[in-house]
Amino acid sequence: MKWRAGSMKQCPRQLENSRDMPSPRQLILTMNRGSATLKSTLYESGARDEVLLSLSVDYGAAANAHLKIADASGASLLDSSVKGKDSNAALEAIFAWLDQHEYLSGLQAAGHRLVHGGPRYTEPQRITPKFLSALEKLVPLDPDHLPAAIRGIRFVAKKFPKLAQVACFDTAFHSSLPTVAKMYALPRRFYGEGIRRYGFHGLSYEYIVGELRKMDAKRAAGRVVIAHLGSGASIVALQDGKSMDTSMGFTPLEGLVMSARSGDVDPGLLLYLLAQKKRSAKQAGALLNKQSGLLGVSGTTGDMRTLLEKAKQDPHAAEAVDLFCYRARKYIGAYAAALGGLDALVFSGGIGERAPAIRANICNGLDFLGIRLDGKQNEANAPLISTNDSRVNVRVIQTNEDLMIVQHVVAVLGHRASKTV
């Protein structure tokens, strides 16, 4: 099915008129803007929030952006380029397609994942012009994600002025961090200026905590470590479901080895790059964020699946895998110490959910904490992968940030609306 331009000028009128017409569906669109991607999911809101569509835009190296739309089963409905790489051009194409296929009449709200909420925003927020003005002041904290996210929010507000929009922050979950876990050992005035550890992947962690409570409420209320392992990777230490420490800090660069991010490095190394290697701040940022991590160590790729396939023949690929696992293992041990013990360990994220070899490598040597894996269960990516005699419950839980956004949207709007916005 090819996309063709729809009558976009009719879309706002459809939304306004729908206030007086009963709608058979109540739909919520989630929007997750990355540095080079846009991922969206269209949910039907109800007793069971159900996925109707998955939409993705890749703003990669090609001259044009690439748009894909699939149904709930994963069957492709659209696979097409969008002329130009402007993010709003892709949004125009998305809403034209939704209009053509009669999804707009039931659209209740749009929920946005925002990477950074700074020290101010610790809960989801209904988006207003005043809020957007305040949000723009946070752009220096997250120049890679917030500008594009704000442009998308403004596009939707202009196109559909009656449509409710809600901002959901990845940093909000970590607002419970104790001061000792928030602070850097810098002059105190910097802490007052917002230079502190924020933590990220909060929507993912919040969802997993909710799922763990359904599975094992007693352990969920205890000492838990969750490893969200994907192209971006982090670990969180929880007590009674609240964040006590997390590997990412002022930016998502701190902590674990990631696909192209370095994770922890000596701050003196940055000074050396600037002073001795004559790197500009922009060049140093590109080095640490886009040229390092698994990609930098292997010299070939930041894709863990490919590295695992090459590890036996390529020593650099093997070193990248081992470094990734070593750093994760070290953080798990540190957080077990910070928590005073460990009741449960949860793996999530693309790598955490689907790479048995990585989970086994990370857990190797952690038997002193009471972690024992069941090899067969681990290989099968089973929900519970620890042995019966393991003191620590080890689980694999598939994360769902989009569903968490939907739940926040419903909560912020106060109820499941009976008619469209």
KARARA-V826388 format. One record per helix or strand of 3 or more residues. SS is the DSSP state (~ for helix, > for strand). FROM is the first residue (numbers start at 0). LEN is the number of residues. Records with the same first field share a line. If there is no record, write none. Layout:
BEGIN
SS=FROM-LEN ; FROM-LEN
END
This chain:
BEGIN
~=7-13 ; 86-14 ; 103-3 ; 128-8 ; 138-3 ; 145-14 ; 171-5 ; 178-4 ; 187-5 ; 201-14 ; 216-4 ; 266-9 ; 280-10 ; 292-6 ; 303-7 ; 314-25 ; 348-6 ; 355-8 ; 366-3 ; 374-5 ; 400-13
>=26-7 ; 36-8 ; 49-9 ; 64-7 ; 75-7 ; 106-8 ; 163-6 ; 222-7 ; 232-7 ; 241-5 ; 343-5 ; 392-4
END
